[in-house]
């Protein structure tokens, strides 16, 4: 079985999975995400931030992220906002999808991102019914579901059935259990694994429609 993984933080078999990995992980991969994570906002300097921003022009960087805000890191809140807004201002100059890290900050992130027209994907989404309804009002917002789907009492588990089929992605993040995540998503969406893979392939093709190199690699993977 072949899987598509929007956000993968570990070594994987490229014959079984097509994935985007953080450029900072230095994994042997063809396509990456690049951004200043809110967890390191306090320790990163302006030169490092600019180096990350400079990397966005690479054709191997498919996603800008993770960037965002994390409520649990209150001690660095002001610096998080500073780093987040600096990256948002630069994003306006480049047309690539964004991968957003948001922990109890969905509404705040949405406000900061209101002038962004590029696709916005909320990573490891776990927002409640009200937040999900509000975010879905924006045409360019998407949702990526991962480890929270394995908890049947999570907001993620409860909300996936209410997300349009062309608006969600799946990811493994740090734990290599993507087949389980696909299986849970199939049950919640009441579709087969093959139907889900075809749906995900279509969503990837639409998300990365301007990235010919990635689409070529994706097509080769799917038909190999």
N, C-alpha and C positions, 0 to 999 in steps of 0.2 A: 504494500500500500504506500502511496506517495502522499506527503503532507506539505502544506504551505504554512510557514511559521513567520508571522510578522515581526516578532521580537524574541530573539534567541540569545541567551547568555552563556551557552555551553557548547562544547565540541559536539558535532553531529555528523551523521553519514550523509554525504551529498547525493547518494543514489536513492535515499529514502525521504529526504526533506530538502525543500527549497526555502532558505531562511535569510532574514536580514539580521545581522549581528551588530552590536555596538562597536564602533571603530576602536574604542578604548580597550576592548577585550583582546585585541590583536589575534583574533581567531583566523584560521585559514579559510577565507570566504571571499566571494566576489562582490557582495553588496553590503553596505553598512548604513548604520544610523550614526549621526554625530550631533552632539549638543552638550551643554553644560547642565548636568543633573542638579536639582535643588539641594541634594544632600551634600554636595561639595561647594556650595555657593560661598560659604564662609572662608574656605581655605584657598580658593582659586584667585589668581591675580589678573589684572587687565591684559597682560601679554598672553596669558594662557587662554583667556576668553577670546581674544582676537585670533589666536591660532586655530581655535575650534571653528570660529566663524569662517575663516579662510578655507577650511577644509570642505565647506559646503559646496564649493564650486566643482569639486571632483565628480566625475560621472559615476564613480563607484559609491558615492554617498546618495542613497536613495531616499532616506528619511532624515528630517531635522529633529533630533531628540535623543534621549528624553530631555525635555525641558519642562518647567512648570513650577508648581508650588506644593509644599508638604506641610500641613498643619502641625504634624508631630515634631517638627524641627523648629520650634518657636524661637529658640535662641538665635537663629540666623534669619529670622523672618524678613527684616528690612533688606538684608543682602540678597535673599532669595528674590525679592521683588525687583531689586536693582538689576540682577543678572538676567532675570526673566524678561523684563522690559527691554533691556539692551538687545537681547536676542530677537525679540519680536520686531523691533525697529529694523533690524538687519534682514529679517525674513521677508519683509515687504519688498525687498530688492531681488528676491530669488523665488522662483515658482516650483517649490518642492513641498510634498506633504509634511505635516508636523506630527510628531509623536509626543503627546502630553502626559507628564507624570502629575497626577492630581490626587492628593489624599485629603479628603474633607475640605476641598477648595474648588469644587467644580464651578460654582456660581462665580467665584472671584476670577478664576482662570477664563471663564467665558467672557467676562467683562473686558479683561485685558486683550482678549483675542477678537473682539467684535469687529475690528477693521481689517482682519486677515481674511483674504478670499481663497487662499490655498486650502486644500483638504486638511482637516484637523481630526486626528485620531486620539481618543482618550484611551491610554494604555491601561491594561488590566482593569477594565471598567468595573466599578462597584457602586454606582450611584443609585439612589432610591427612585421610586415611581415619579415623584414630583420633579426631581432633577432631570430624569430621563425625558420626561414629557417636555420640559423647557428646552433642553439641548436639541431635541429632535425638530424644533422649530427652525433651526438653521440648516440649510441645504448642504453646507460643506462640512458638517460634523459627522464623524463616524465613531464606532466603538470597537475596541479590541478586547476580547475576553480571554482570560487565562486561568491562573490557579484558583481564583475565587469561585469559578464554576464548580470546583470539586466540593464546595460546601453548600449543601442544599438549603441552608438557612441564610445564605448570603443574598445581598441585593442583586449581585451579578446573576446568580441562579434564577432569581425571581423576574429579572427584567429582560433577559435574552429573548424569551418568547414574544416580547412586545416591540422588539427592534426589527425594522424592515430587513428583508434578506439581503438587500444590496447595500446595507449600511454597517455591516459588522465583519470583523476579522477575528482570527484565532492566533494565540501565541503560547509559547511554553515558558518564556522568561527564564528563570534560573533552574527550573526543575524539568528534567527530560521525561515528561509524561504526556506529550502531545496527543498520542492515540486515545488516551483517556478523556482528554478535553474534547476531542472530536466526537467521541462516543456520547458524552454528556450533551454536547450541542445537538447531535442528531436526535436524541430523545426529546429535548426541549423544543426543537423545531419540527419534530415528527417527520423526519426525512431520513433517507439512507445515507451511508457514508459516501457512496459515489455521488449522490445528489449534492451532498455538502461540499465535497471536493470541487465539483463543477461550479457550484455557487461561489466558492472561495476564489477559484481561478478567474471567474468573471469579475469579481470584485477587485482582485489584484490588477487585472488588465485595465480596468477603469481608473483605479487609483494612480497607476504608473503609466498612463497612456502617453505621456511625453518622454518617457525614458526608454528609448529603443533598445539599448543594450540590455536592460533588465528584462524587457518583454521577450527579447530573443532568447535569453538564458532560461526564462520561465517556460517558453514554448519547447525548448530542447528538453528540459526536465520532464515536462508533462507527457511528452511523446517518446521518451527513451524507454 
